[in-house]
Amino acid sequence: MTPASAAALGTIVCLLVATVVLSMFIRRQRTRTAAALHDAEAARLGELESARVAHQREVDALTSTQVALRTEHLAALDREAARTEVLRKKLAQGEKWEAASRASILKACAHLNLDAIVATNVMFLHEEDGKEPFVTQLDHVVLTERGCLVIENKGWAGVVIESIQPHDVHPALGVLVATVRNEEDPPLTPPFTIQLAATRPDEKHDAPLSIRIHTAGGAPAKQVRNQAWRLGQMLKSEELAAPFFVPCVFYSNPAAEVHAAKLPMTKATTTHIIAGQAELRRTLDLLLNPRRATAVNRQAVNEIAAKFHELGADIRATGHFRADQRVVS
């Protein structure tokens, strides 16, 4: 082999070695690059998965919140529907019970030429701190510019004693009432109401006479005072005028013999006990007489009546209020 051939062969060998080394280097670089790309892709996929999981958690949390809100909303609707049904039933019953007394009040207002609005069966929810809301039902509310009344109607028959000791009405009544009271019972202190009437068929005793004693919160005079106060609170909460409402108890049954203390009729803070149509006219004339100072203006009366109408009350009017079609049902 000539020197030239040997040199050429050496050159070829060197080139082959260089080619092999370069190829191995390139392969190694490709492997490293592929590994780096794989790791980068794996990292990216990991981040995407983490983001997906976080997003799903947010979606789940929002879904749970929406479900809870929807459940709470449906429960609130159910509660409101139940309350509305209670009001509806009371309204249907009350309208039947109070039709006669409403007619008496309207007749008295017309007789006295009073400009008045008479709302019957005014019902609203009353809430007190720490207590469940309950329905307050007012038999009648009389609205005039000279004064306003809350009237609790009682269609009781028989003898009714209002905050007078029964023996002061008649000694025999004192003896009779004593037969249904125990020695340990506290003395009767106003307000209280005693009703003596024929026994109803649904009562579980054979005595021909039934004696019912209503004390404290069960006495009509106390009930109507509470109702008048709650009405004022409701109107204030609705940002309406809240005039002072004179509480009255109206014994509308002609068969009732009512014994009550004679109180100053001009004293507005007194709970007035009214027995019969004639006394109703006298009471309305004294408390709502046009000569009295204005207690509330006509616009405020109409706004209160509109609120009562919204609550489902029956609205009737006399005098110039009849021209206001917004409050006449």
C-alpha positions as CSV (number, residue, x, y, z in Angstrom):
1,M,0.0,0.0,0.0
2,T,1.4,3.2,-1.0
3,P,1.7,6.1,1.3
4,A,-1.0,8.0,-0.5
5,S,-3.3,5.1,-0.2
6,A,-2.6,4.8,3.5
7,A,-3.2,8.4,4.0
8,A,-6.5,8.2,2.1
9,L,-7.6,5.2,4.1
10,G,-6.7,7.1,7.3
11,T,-8.7,10.0,6.2
12,I,-11.7,7.8,5.5
13,V,-11.4,6.1,8.8
14,C,-11.3,9.4,10.6
15,L,-14.3,10.6,8.7
16,L,-16.2,7.4,9.6
17,V,-15.3,7.8,13.3
18,A,-16.3,11.4,13.2
19,T,-19.6,10.5,11.5
20,V,-20.3,7.8,14.1
21,V,-19.5,10.2,17.0
22,L,-21.6,13.0,15.4
23,S,-24.4,10.6,14.9
24,M,-24.2,9.4,18.5
25,F,-24.1,13.1,19.7
26,I,-27.1,14.0,17.6
27,R,-29.0,11.0,18.8
28,R,-28.2,11.8,22.4
29,Q,-29.3,15.4,21.9
30,R,-32.5,14.3,20.3
31,T,-33.2,12.0,23.2
32,R,-32.5,14.8,25.7
33,T,-34.7,17.2,23.7
34,A,-37.5,14.6,23.5
35,A,-37.2,13.9,27.2
36,A,-37.4,17.6,27.9
37,L,-40.4,18.1,25.6
38,H,-42.0,15.1,27.3
39,D,-41.4,16.5,30.7
40,A,-42.7,19.9,29.6
41,E,-45.8,18.4,28.2
42,A,-46.3,16.3,31.3
43,A,-46.0,19.4,33.4
44,R,-48.4,21.3,31.2
45,L,-50.9,18.4,31.4
46,G,-50.4,18.4,35.1
47,E,-51.2,22.1,35.4
48,L,-54.2,21.7,33.1
49,E,-55.5,18.8,35.3
50,S,-54.9,20.9,38.5
51,A,-56.8,23.8,36.9
52,R,-59.6,21.4,35.8
53,V,-59.9,20.0,39.3
54,A,-59.9,23.5,40.8
55,H,-62.6,24.6,38.4
56,Q,-64.7,21.5,39.1
57,R,-64.4,22.3,42.8
58,E,-65.6,25.8,42.1
59,V,-68.5,24.5,40.0
60,D,-69.4,22.0,42.7
61,A,-69.3,24.7,45.3
62,L,-71.5,27.0,43.2
63,T,-73.9,24.2,42.5
64,S,-74.2,23.3,46.2
65,T,-74.8,27.0,47.0
66,Q,-77.4,27.3,44.2
67,V,-79.1,24.1,45.5
68,A,-79.1,25.4,49.0
69,L,-80.4,28.8,47.9
70,R,-83.1,27.2,45.8
71,T,-84.1,24.9,48.7
72,E,-84.3,27.9,51.0
73,H,-86.3,29.8,48.5
74,L,-88.7,27.0,48.0
75,A,-89.1,26.6,51.8
76,A,-89.8,30.3,52.1
77,L,-92.4,30.0,49.4
78,D,-94.0,27.1,51.2
79,R,-94.1,29.1,54.4
80,E,-95.6,32.0,52.7
81,A,-98.2,29.8,51.0
82,A,-99.1,28.3,54.4
83,R,-99.5,31.8,55.9
84,T,-101.5,33.0,52.9
85,E,-103.8,30.0,53.3
86,V,-104.3,30.7,57.0
87,L,-105.2,34.3,56.1
88,R,-107.5,33.2,53.4
89,K,-109.4,30.8,55.7
90,K,-109.7,33.4,58.4
91,L,-110.9,36.0,55.9
92,A,-113.6,33.6,54.6
93,Q,-114.7,32.8,58.1
94,G,-114.5,36.4,59.4
95,E,-116.4,37.9,56.5
96,K,-119.4,35.7,57.5
97,W,-119.1,36.4,61.2
98,E,-118.7,40.2,60.9
99,A,-121.2,41.1,58.2
100,A,-124.0,42.0,60.7
101,S,-121.7,44.2,62.9
102,R,-120.3,45.9,59.8
103,A,-123.8,46.7,58.7
104,S,-124.5,48.2,62.1
105,I,-121.4,50.4,62.0
106,L,-122.1,51.6,58.5
107,K,-125.7,52.4,59.5
108,A,-124.5,54.4,62.5
109,C,-121.9,56.3,60.4
110,A,-124.6,57.1,57.8
111,H,-127.0,58.2,60.5
112,L,-124.4,60.6,61.9
113,N,-123.4,61.8,58.4
114,L,-119.8,60.8,59.1
115,D,-117.2,60.8,56.4
116,A,-115.7,57.5,57.2
117,I,-114.1,54.3,55.9
118,V,-115.0,51.0,57.5
119,A,-112.5,48.2,57.0
120,T,-113.6,44.7,58.1
121,N,-111.4,41.8,58.8
122,V,-108.1,43.5,58.6
123,M,-105.4,40.8,58.9
124,F,-101.6,41.1,59.0
125,L,-98.6,39.2,60.3
126,H,-97.2,40.5,63.5
127,E,-93.7,39.7,64.6
128,E,-92.1,40.1,68.0
129,D,-88.5,39.5,68.9
130,G,-87.7,35.9,69.5
131,K,-91.2,34.7,68.6
132,E,-92.8,33.1,65.6
133,P,-94.9,35.5,63.4
134,F,-98.6,35.2,64.0
135,V,-101.7,36.6,62.4
136,T,-103.4,39.5,64.0
137,Q,-107.1,39.9,62.9
138,L,-109.1,43.0,63.6
139,D,-112.9,42.8,63.2
140,H,-113.4,46.4,62.2
141,V,-111.3,49.6,61.8
142,V,-113.1,52.9,61.4
143,L,-111.0,55.6,59.7
144,T,-112.0,59.3,59.7
145,E,-110.2,62.6,59.7
146,R,-111.4,63.2,63.3
147,G,-110.2,60.0,64.8
148,C,-109.8,56.3,64.2
149,L,-111.2,53.3,66.0
150,V,-110.4,49.6,66.3
151,I,-113.6,47.7,67.1
152,E,-113.7,44.1,68.4
153,N,-117.1,42.6,67.7
154,K,-118.7,40.1,70.0
155,G,-121.9,38.5,69.0
156,W,-122.4,37.0,72.5
157,A,-125.9,36.5,73.9
158,G,-126.9,36.3,77.6
159,V,-125.5,38.4,80.5
160,V,-122.1,40.0,79.9
161,I,-120.2,41.6,82.8
162,E,-117.3,43.8,81.8
163,S,-114.7,44.4,84.6
164,I,-117.3,44.8,87.3
165,Q,-117.4,42.5,90.3
166,P,-120.5,40.3,89.7
167,H,-121.9,40.9,93.2
168,D,-121.9,44.6,92.4
169,V,-124.3,43.9,89.5
170,H,-126.5,41.7,91.7
171,P,-125.7,39.6,94.8
172,A,-127.1,36.5,93.2
173,L,-124.7,36.8,90.3
174,G,-121.8,37.0,92.8
175,V,-123.0,33.7,94.4
176,L,-123.5,32.1,90.9
177,V,-120.0,33.1,89.6
178,A,-118.4,31.9,92.9
179,T,-119.7,28.4,92.2
180,V,-117.3,28.0,89.2
181,R,-114.2,29.5,90.9
182,N,-111.9,27.8,93.4
183,E,-110.8,29.3,96.7
184,E,-107.2,29.5,95.5
185,D,-108.2,31.5,92.4
186,P,-106.9,35.1,92.5
187,P,-109.4,37.9,92.8
188,L,-110.9,39.1,89.5
189,T,-109.0,42.2,88.5
190,P,-109.7,44.3,85.4
191,P,-109.7,43.7,82.6
192,F,-112.0,40.7,82.8
193,T,-115.2,39.6,81.2
194,I,-117.9,37.2,82.5
195,Q,-120.4,35.7,80.2
196,L,-123.5,33.9,81.4
197,A,-125.5,32.2,78.6
198,A,-127.5,29.1,77.8
199,T,-125.3,26.0,77.4
200,R,-124.4,25.3,73.8
201,P,-125.0,21.8,72.4
202,D,-121.3,21.3,72.0
203,E,-120.5,22.0,75.6
204,K,-119.8,18.9,77.8
205,H,-122.0,19.5,80.8
206,D,-125.7,19.2,81.5
207,A,-126.2,22.5,83.3
208,P,-128.6,24.8,81.5
209,L,-126.4,27.8,82.2
210,S,-122.8,28.2,81.1
211,I,-120.5,30.6,82.9
212,R,-117.4,31.7,81.0
213,I,-114.7,33.9,82.6
214,H,-112.2,35.7,80.4
215,T,-109.2,37.2,82.2
216,A,-106.0,39.0,81.3
217,G,-105.2,38.5,77.6
218,G,-108.4,36.6,77.0
219,A,-110.6,39.6,77.9
220,P,-112.0,41.4,74.9
221,A,-111.0,44.8,76.3
222,K,-107.3,43.6,76.6
223,Q,-107.5,41.9,73.2
224,V,-108.6,45.0,71.3
225,R,-106.0,47.2,73.1
226,N,-103.3,44.8,71.9
227,Q,-104.7,44.8,68.4
228,A,-104.8,48.6,68.3
229,W,-101.1,48.7,69.3
230,R,-100.1,46.1,66.8
231,L,-101.9,48.0,64.0
232,G,-100.0,51.1,64.8
233,Q,-96.7,49.2,64.7
234,M,-97.6,47.6,61.3
235,L,-98.5,51.0,59.8
236,K,-95.2,52.5,61.1
237,S,-93.3,49.6,59.5
238,E,-95.0,50.4,56.2
239,E,-94.0,54.1,56.6
240,L,-97.7,55.1,56.7
241,A,-99.4,57.5,59.1
242,A,-100.1,55.8,62.4
243,P,-102.8,57.7,64.2
244,F,-103.9,56.7,67.7
245,F,-106.6,54.0,67.4
246,V,-109.2,54.1,70.1
247,P,-110.0,50.5,71.2
248,C,-113.7,49.6,71.4
249,V,-115.6,46.4,72.1
250,F,-118.9,46.2,70.4
251,Y,-121.5,43.7,71.8
252,S,-123.7,43.6,68.7
253,N,-126.1,40.8,69.6
254,P,-129.5,42.4,70.7
255,A,-129.9,39.4,73.1
256,A,-126.9,40.5,75.1
257,E,-127.4,42.3,78.5
258,V,-124.2,44.1,79.0
259,H,-123.0,45.5,82.4
260,A,-119.9,47.7,82.1
261,A,-118.4,50.5,84.2
262,K,-119.5,53.9,82.9
263,L,-116.3,55.6,81.8
264,P,-115.7,59.1,80.5
265,M,-116.7,58.9,76.8
266,T,-114.3,61.7,75.9
267,K,-111.2,59.9,77.2
268,A,-109.6,58.6,74.1
269,T,-107.2,56.2,75.9
270,T,-110.2,54.3,77.4
271,T,-111.3,51.0,76.0
272,H,-114.9,51.8,75.2
273,I,-117.5,49.1,75.8
274,I,-120.5,49.5,73.4
275,A,-123.7,47.6,73.7
276,G,-126.3,47.8,71.0
277,Q,-127.0,50.2,68.0
278,A,-128.0,53.3,70.1
279,E,-124.9,53.2,72.2
280,L,-122.8,52.6,69.0
281,R,-124.2,55.8,67.5
282,R,-123.5,57.8,70.8
283,T,-119.9,56.5,70.9
284,L,-119.2,57.3,67.3
285,D,-120.7,60.8,67.7
286,L,-118.6,61.6,70.7
287,L,-115.3,60.1,69.4
288,L,-115.6,61.1,65.7
289,N,-117.7,64.2,65.8
290,P,-116.9,66.7,63.0
291,R,-116.4,69.3,65.7
292,R,-113.3,67.5,67.0
293,A,-109.8,68.6,65.8
294,T,-108.4,66.9,62.7
295,A,-106.4,63.8,63.7
296,V,-105.3,62.6,60.3
297,N,-105.8,64.1,56.8
298,R,-107.8,62.6,54.0
299,Q,-104.9,61.5,52.0
300,A,-103.5,59.6,54.9
301,V,-106.9,58.0,55.6
302,N,-107.0,56.8,51.9
303,E,-103.4,55.5,52.1
304,I,-104.2,53.4,55.2
305,A,-107.4,52.2,53.6
306,A,-105.5,51.2,50.5
307,K,-103.1,49.2,52.6
308,F,-106.0,47.4,54.3
309,H,-107.5,46.6,50.8
310,E,-104.1,45.2,49.8
311,L,-104.2,43.0,52.9
312,G,-107.6,41.6,51.8
313,A,-109.9,43.6,54.1
314,D,-113.5,44.5,53.0
315,I,-113.6,48.3,52.5
316,R,-116.8,50.3,52.7
317,A,-117.2,54.1,52.8
318,T,-119.6,56.8,53.8
319,G,-119.8,60.5,53.1
320,H,-117.2,62.0,50.9
321,F,-115.0,58.9,51.0
322,R,-117.5,57.1,48.8
323,A,-116.2,59.2,45.9
324,D,-112.8,57.8,46.2
325,Q,-113.0,54.6,44.1
326,R,-109.5,53.5,45.1
327,V,-110.7,52.5,48.5
328,V,-114.2,51.3,47.8
329,S,-114.2,47.5,47.0
